[in-house]
């Protein structure tokens, strides 16, 4: 198990990005959370197998149909937090 920290920049707030990210994470089987940030970005912290983390990262490159993703940054680490589920914050 590993953790990925993703920050998504662009027109990503107010377009159901967090709700669809949760749906994707639930389908993949990840735990963690997604939240809006004060700088207008969306932050995702997810825990799972590395190939599953790559799946959520790939989804973040485009996000929901009405989102406009300009930039995505990510970092994978060995540090794992035991989240009970994937939540929207």
MMTF fields as JSON, N, C-alpha, C and O atoms, coordinates in Angstrom:
{
  "mmtfVersion": "1.0.0",
  "mmtfProducer": "UNKNOWN",
  "numBonds": 355,
  "numAtoms": 356,
  "numGroups": 89,
  "numChains": 1,
  "numModels": 1,
  "chainsPerModel": [1],
  "groupsPerChain": [89],
  "chainIdList": ["A"],
  "bondAtomList": [4, 2, 8, 6, 12, 10, 16, 14, 20, 18, 24, 22, 28, 26, 32, 30, 36, 34, 40, 38, 44, 42, 48, 46, 52, 50, 56, 54, 60, 58, 64, 62, 68, 66, 72, 70, 76, 74, 80, 78, 84, 82, 88, 86, 92, 90, 96, 94, 100, 98, 104, 102, 108, 106, 112, 110, 116, 114, 120, 118, 124, 122, 128, 126, 132, 130, 136, 134, 140, 138, 144, 142, 148, 146, 152, 150, 156, 154, 160, 158, 164, 162, 168, 166, 172, 170, 176, 174, 180, 178, 184, 182, 188, 186, 192, 190, 196, 194, 200, 198, 204, 202, 208, 206, 212, 210, 216, 214, 220, 218, 224, 222, 228, 226, 232, 230, 236, 234, 240, 238, 244, 242, 248, 246, 252, 250, 256, 254, 260, 258, 264, 262, 268, 266, 272, 270, 276, 274, 280, 278, 284, 282, 288, 286, 292, 290, 296, 294, 300, 298, 304, 302, 308, 306, 312, 310, 316, 314, 320, 318, 324, 322, 328, 326, 332, 330, 336, 334, 340, 338, 344, 342, 348, 346, 352, 350],
  "bondOrderList": [1, 1, 1, 1, 1, 1, 1, 1, 1, 1, 1, 1, 1, 1, 1, 1, 1, 1, 1, 1, 1, 1, 1, 1, 1, 1, 1, 1, 1, 1, 1, 1, 1, 1, 1, 1, 1, 1, 1, 1, 1, 1, 1, 1, 1, 1, 1, 1, 1, 1, 1, 1, 1, 1, 1, 1, 1, 1, 1, 1, 1, 1, 1, 1, 1, 1, 1, 1, 1, 1, 1, 1, 1, 1, 1, 1, 1, 1, 1, 1, 1, 1, 1, 1, 1, 1, 1, 1],
  "groupList": [{"groupName": "UNK", "atomNameList": ["N", "CA", "C", "O"], "elementList": ["N", "C", "C", "O"], "formalChargeList": [0, 0, 0, 0], "bondAtomList": [1, 0, 2, 1, 3, 2], "bondOrderList": [1, 1, 2], "singleLetterCode": "X", "chemCompType": "L-PEPTIDE LINKING"}],
  "groupTypeList": [0, 0, 0, 0, 0, 0, 0, 0, 0, 0, 0, 0, 0, 0, 0, 0, 0, 0, 0, 0, 0, 0, 0, 0, 0, 0, 0, 0, 0, 0, 0, 0, 0, 0, 0, 0, 0, 0, 0, 0, 0, 0, 0, 0, 0, 0, 0, 0, 0, 0, 0, 0, 0, 0, 0, 0, 0, 0, 0, 0, 0, 0, 0, 0, 0, 0, 0, 0, 0, 0, 0, 0, 0, 0, 0, 0, 0, 0, 0, 0, 0, 0, 0, 0, 0, 0, 0, 0, 0],
  "groupIdList": [1, 2, 3, 4, 5, 6, 7, 8, 9, 10, 11, 12, 13, 14, 15, 16, 17, 18, 19, 20, 21, 22, 23, 24, 25, 26, 27, 28, 29, 30, 31, 32, 33, 34, 35, 36, 37, 38, 39, 40, 41, 42, 43, 44, 45, 46, 47, 48, 49, 50, 51, 52, 53, 54, 55, 56, 57, 58, 59, 60, 61, 62, 63, 64, 65, 66, 67, 68, 69, 70, 71, 72, 73, 74, 75, 76, 77, 78, 79, 80, 81, 82, 83, 84, 85, 86, 87, 88, 89],
  "secStructList": [7, 3, 3, 3, 3, 3, 3, 3, 3, 3, 3, 7, 1, 1, 1, 1, 2, 2, 2, 2, 2, 2, 2, 2, 2, 2, 2, 2, 6, 7, 3, 3, 3, 3, 3, 3, 7, 6, 6, 1, 7, 3, 3, 3, 3, 3, 3, 3, 7, 2, 2, 2, 2, 2, 2, 2, 2, 2, 2, 2, 6, 6, 7, 1, 6, 6, 7, 3, 3, 3, 3, 3, 3, 3, 3, 3, 3, 1, 7, 7, 7, 7, 7, 1, 1, 3, 3, 3, 7],
  "xCoordList": [0.845, 0.0, 0.885, 1.941, 0.405, 1.102, 0.082, -1.126, 0.588, -0.258, 0.115, 1.296, -0.894, -0.656, -1.298, -2.414, -0.57, -1.08, -1.14, -0.122, -2.339, -2.57, -3.151, -4.042, -2.638, -3.219, -3.596, -2.775, -4.852, -5.389, -5.739, -6.487, -5.185, -5.388, -6.225, -6.184, -6.978, -7.797, -9.183, -9.365, -10.16, -11.559, -12.084, -12.766, -11.749, -12.025, -12.908, -13.229, -13.301, -14.234, -15.587, -15.665, -16.653, -18.0, -18.42, -19.381, -17.698, -17.997, -18.132, -17.936, -18.466, -18.635, -17.351, -17.406, -16.199, -14.93, -14.8, -14.449, -15.079, -14.921, -15.861, -15.459, -17.103, -18.069, -17.681, -17.779, -17.245, -16.843, -15.523, -15.312, -14.628, -13.384, -13.701, -13.084, -14.669, -15.074, -15.649, -15.342, -16.483, -17.067, -15.964, -16.005, -14.991, -13.869, -13.096, -12.792, -12.78, -12.015, -12.771, -12.176, -14.081, -14.891, -14.896, -14.796, -15.013, -15.008, -13.664, -13.61, -12.584, -11.24, -10.929, -10.163, -11.524, -11.277, -10.221, -9.504, -10.123, -9.149, -9.776, -10.995, -8.94, -9.371, -8.644, -7.652, -9.141, -8.517, -9.559, -10.647, -9.225, -10.168, -9.864, -8.791, -10.842, -10.704, -11.249, -12.261, -10.575, -11.045, -10.705, -9.725, -11.544, -11.248, -10.195, -10.182, -9.314, -8.275, -8.553, -9.232, -8.029, -8.289, -7.695, -8.123, -6.717, -6.119, -6.899, -6.464, -8.061, -8.902, -8.628, -9.295, -7.653, -7.327, -8.137, -8.854, -8.004, -8.581, -7.423, -6.509, -7.468, -6.428, -7.011, -8.087, -6.293, -6.7, -5.563, -4.406, -5.899, -4.95, -5.598, -6.657, -4.96, -5.562, -4.557, -3.356, -5.075, -4.258, -4.737, -5.937, -3.783, -4.119, -2.889, -1.761, -3.12, -2.024, -1.569, -2.364, -0.292, 0.269, -0.464, -0.681, -0.848, -1.553, -2.924, -3.392, -3.568, -4.855, -4.672, -5.514, -3.579, -3.283, -3.027, -3.408, -2.389, -2.159, -3.486, -3.609, -4.47, -5.785, -6.469, -7.022, -6.436, -7.076, -6.299, -6.9, -4.975, -4.173, -4.527, -4.679, -4.659, -5.034, -6.384, -6.564, -7.333, -8.648, -8.524, -9.228, -7.633, -7.475, -6.968, -7.176, -6.317, -5.808, -6.937, -6.72, -8.14, -9.285, -10.42, -11.08, -10.662, -11.738, -13.098, -13.228, -14.128, -15.474, -15.493, -14.62, -16.496, -16.595, -16.578, -15.987, -17.219, -17.308, -16.107, -16.019, -15.191, -13.975, -12.968, -12.972, -12.112, -11.001, -9.727, -9.388, -9.025, -7.791, -6.634, -6.414, -5.894, -4.745, -3.434, -2.486, -3.386, -2.134, -2.464, -3.409, -1.675, -1.823, -0.44, 0.483, -0.299, 0.951, 0.644, -0.459, 1.621, 1.39, 2.692, 3.788, 2.519, 3.648, 3.172, 2.149, 3.913, 3.59, 4.595, 5.796, 4.099, 4.992, 4.616, 3.539, 5.536, 5.33, 4.541, 4.058, 4.407, 3.673, 2.186, 1.598, 1.586, 0.187, -0.614, -0.257, -1.696, -2.647, -3.811, -4.26, -4.297, -5.382, -6.738, -7.406, -7.135, -8.442, -9.513, -9.291, -10.682, -11.732, -12.428, -12.959, -12.426, -13.111, -12.56, -11.544, -13.217, -12.833, -13.912, -15.086, -13.523, -14.52, -14.284, -13.205, -15.334, -15.269, -15.15, -15.945, -14.161, -13.972, -14.234, -14.127],
  "yCoordList": [-1.188, 0.0, 1.244, 1.294, 2.24, 3.513, 4.642, 4.413, 5.856, 7.048, 7.94, 8.133, 8.482, 9.493, 10.79, 10.804, 11.878, 13.218, 13.941, 14.128, 14.345, 14.956, 16.351, 16.554, 17.294, 18.636, 18.94, 18.826, 19.327, 19.573, 21.056, 21.594, 21.702, 23.13, 23.357, 22.56, 24.44, 24.798, 25.2, 25.653, 25.035, 25.263, 23.956, 23.189, 23.716, 22.417, 22.508, 21.484, 23.715, 23.865, 24.291, 25.083, 23.76, 24.083, 23.309, 23.682, 22.226, 21.415, 19.93, 19.059, 19.653, 18.281, 17.459, 16.229, 18.122, 17.392, 16.485, 15.313, 17.017, 16.21, 15.011, 13.908, 15.22, 14.116, 13.023, 11.834, 13.432, 12.43, 11.765, 10.592, 12.505, 11.901, 10.83, 9.765, 11.118, 10.117, 8.889, 7.759, 9.109, 7.986, 7.132, 5.904, 7.781, 7.055, 6.277, 5.099, 6.936, 6.292, 5.098, 4.055, 5.251, 4.143, 2.97, 1.815, 3.262, 2.191, 1.47, 0.253, 2.224, 1.641, 0.908, -0.056, 1.364, 0.745, 1.466, 0.84, 2.778, 3.576, 4.163, 4.308, 4.496, 5.253, 6.591, 6.757, 7.544, 8.858, 9.949, 9.798, 11.07, 12.181, 13.093, 13.035, 13.939, 14.989, 16.27, 16.25, 17.395, 18.667, 19.825, 19.782, 20.866, 22.113, 22.864, 22.807, 23.569, 24.358, 25.847, 26.225, 26.677, 28.118, 28.761, 29.847, 28.109, 28.665, 28.288, 28.592, 27.62, 27.243, 25.86, 25.417, 25.169, 23.812, 22.785, 23.119, 21.527, 20.398, 19.509, 19.237, 19.058, 18.198, 16.819, 16.687, 15.8, 14.415, 13.703, 13.79, 13.005, 12.117, 10.744, 10.557, 9.785, 8.46, 7.378, 7.514, 6.296, 5.16, 3.921, 3.663, 3.154, 1.921, 1.316, 1.732, 0.329, -0.284, 0.696, 1.488, 0.635, 1.636, 1.704, 2.794, 0.55, 0.575, 1.245, 1.877, 1.108, 1.771, 3.277, 4.069, 3.663, 5.086, 5.725, 6.873, 4.99, 5.494, 5.698, 6.609, 4.858, 4.999, 6.298, 7.001, 6.626, 7.875, 9.069, 10.086, 8.96, 10.041, 10.265, 11.407, 9.196, 9.324, 10.017, 10.853, 9.669, 10.309, 11.81, 12.618, 12.178, 13.586, 14.461, 15.674, 13.881, 14.682, 15.357, 16.392, 14.778, 15.39, 15.705, 16.734, 14.836, 15.058, 14.954, 14.334, 15.556, 15.546, 16.297, 17.12, 16.001, 16.616, 18.144, 18.776, 18.745, 20.209, 20.879, 22.107, 20.103, 20.669, 21.001, 20.4, 21.965, 22.289, 22.188, 23.106, 21.076, 20.845, 21.461, 21.143, 22.353, 23.001, 22.344, 22.286, 21.851, 21.3, 20.322, 20.525, 19.261, 18.274, 17.951, 17.664, 17.997, 17.57, 16.375, 16.254, 15.494, 14.315, 13.842, 14.102, 13.138, 12.57, 11.267, 11.244, 10.189, 8.9, 8.646, 8.853, 8.196, 7.905, 6.58, 6.028, 6.098, 4.858, 5.104, 4.156, 6.372, 6.705, 6.465, 7.019, 5.643, 5.26, 5.627, 5.247, 6.366, 6.674, 5.703, 5.432, 5.181, 4.198, 4.913, 5.024, 5.396, 6.03, 4.946, 3.901, 5.167, 4.143, 4.025, 2.966, 5.117, 5.145, 6.314, 6.9, 6.656, 7.838, 8.883, 8.632, 10.053, 11.061, 12.385, 12.655, 13.19, 14.552, 15.481, 15.412, 16.338, 17.298, 18.707, 19.656],
  "zCoordList": [0.0, 0.0, 0.0, 0.631, -0.736, -0.823, -0.775, -0.842, -0.659, -0.64, -1.811, -2.102, -2.482, -3.508, -3.052, -2.533, -3.256, -2.968, -4.303, -4.97, -4.684, -5.992, -5.791, -4.966, -6.548, -6.561, -8.003, -8.912, -8.195, -9.533, -9.642, -8.827, -10.664, -10.884, -12.134, -13.072, -12.142, -13.296, -12.836, -11.706, -13.717, -13.35, -12.773, -13.452, -11.494, -10.88, -9.637, -9.032, -9.252, -8.137, -8.687, -9.627, -8.095, -8.549, -9.789, -10.462, -10.094, -11.287, -10.924, -11.771, -9.665, -9.155, -9.171, -9.179, -9.177, -9.208, -7.983, -8.118, -6.794, -5.576, -5.564, -5.193, -5.965, -5.948, -6.943, -6.639, -8.122, -9.112, -8.729, -9.036, -8.06, -7.57, -6.532, -6.521, -5.657, -4.661, -5.347, -4.967, -6.357, -7.087, -7.724, -7.65, -8.342, -8.952, -7.891, -8.079, -6.776, -5.706, -5.135, -4.865, -4.95, -4.432, -5.408, -4.993, -6.704, -7.707, -7.742, -7.918, -7.574, -7.61, -6.308, -6.305, -5.197, -3.899, -3.078, -2.297, -3.249, -2.508, -1.25, -1.164, -0.279, 0.891, 0.873, 0.163, 1.657, 1.718, 1.679, 2.234, 1.012, 0.955, -0.222, -0.822, -0.534, -1.543, -0.936, -0.235, -1.206, -0.653, -1.585, -2.328, -1.525, -2.22, -1.419, -0.19, -2.121, -1.477, -1.694, -2.648, -0.81, -0.886, -2.138, -2.528, -2.776, -3.997, -5.255, -6.365, -5.088, -6.224, -6.77, -7.705, -6.196, -6.646, -5.861, -4.918, -6.278, -5.552, -5.113, -5.891, -3.856, -3.291, -3.029, -2.446, -3.465, -3.227, -2.515, -2.927, -1.454, -0.788, -0.77, -0.171, -1.428, -1.572, -1.21, -1.447, -0.627, -0.212, -0.948, -1.039, -1.476, -2.178, -2.816, -2.551, -3.658, -4.406, -5.487, -5.993, -5.832, -6.747, -8.085, -8.613, -8.642, -9.933, -9.808, -10.754, -8.643, -8.417, -8.226, -8.649, -7.592, -7.436, -8.796, -9.03, -9.683, -11.042, -11.776, -12.594, -11.489, -12.131, -11.718, -12.564, -10.416, -9.985, -10.534, -10.882, -10.616, -11.18, -12.648, -13.081, -13.407, -14.818, -14.963, -15.848, -14.095, -14.141, -13.853, -14.457, -12.936, -12.547, -13.687, -13.665, -14.667, -15.787, -16.566, -17.196, -16.528, -17.205, -16.238, -16.382, -15.253, -14.292, -14.946, -16.001, -14.333, -14.912, -16.245, -16.521, -17.058, -18.389, -18.35, -19.226, -17.344, -17.326, -16.657, -16.648, -16.105, -15.511, -16.609, -17.683, -16.313, -17.21, -16.388, -15.642, -16.524, -15.782, -16.559, -17.728, -15.888, -16.519, -16.106, -16.89, -14.87, -14.338, -13.221, -12.459, -13.134, -12.068, -11.522, -12.284, -10.2, -9.576, -8.689, -8.157, -8.532, -7.689, -7.068, -7.564, -5.963, -5.235, -4.596, -3.911, -4.821, -4.2, -3.091, -3.27, -1.942, -0.819, -0.17, -0.396, 0.635, 1.383, 2.671, 3.29, 3.077, 4.299, 4.07, 3.142, 4.913, 4.732, 5.977, 7.092, 5.773, 6.839, 6.693, 5.58, 7.808, 7.778, 7.755, 8.783, 6.572, 6.426, 6.374, 5.762, 7.006, 6.99, 5.633, 5.296, 4.851, 3.559, 2.757, 3.132, 1.666, 0.894, 1.104, 0.83, 1.588, 1.959, 1.237, 0.71, 1.236, 0.712, 1.908, 2.846, 1.864, 2.968, 2.483, 3.26]
}
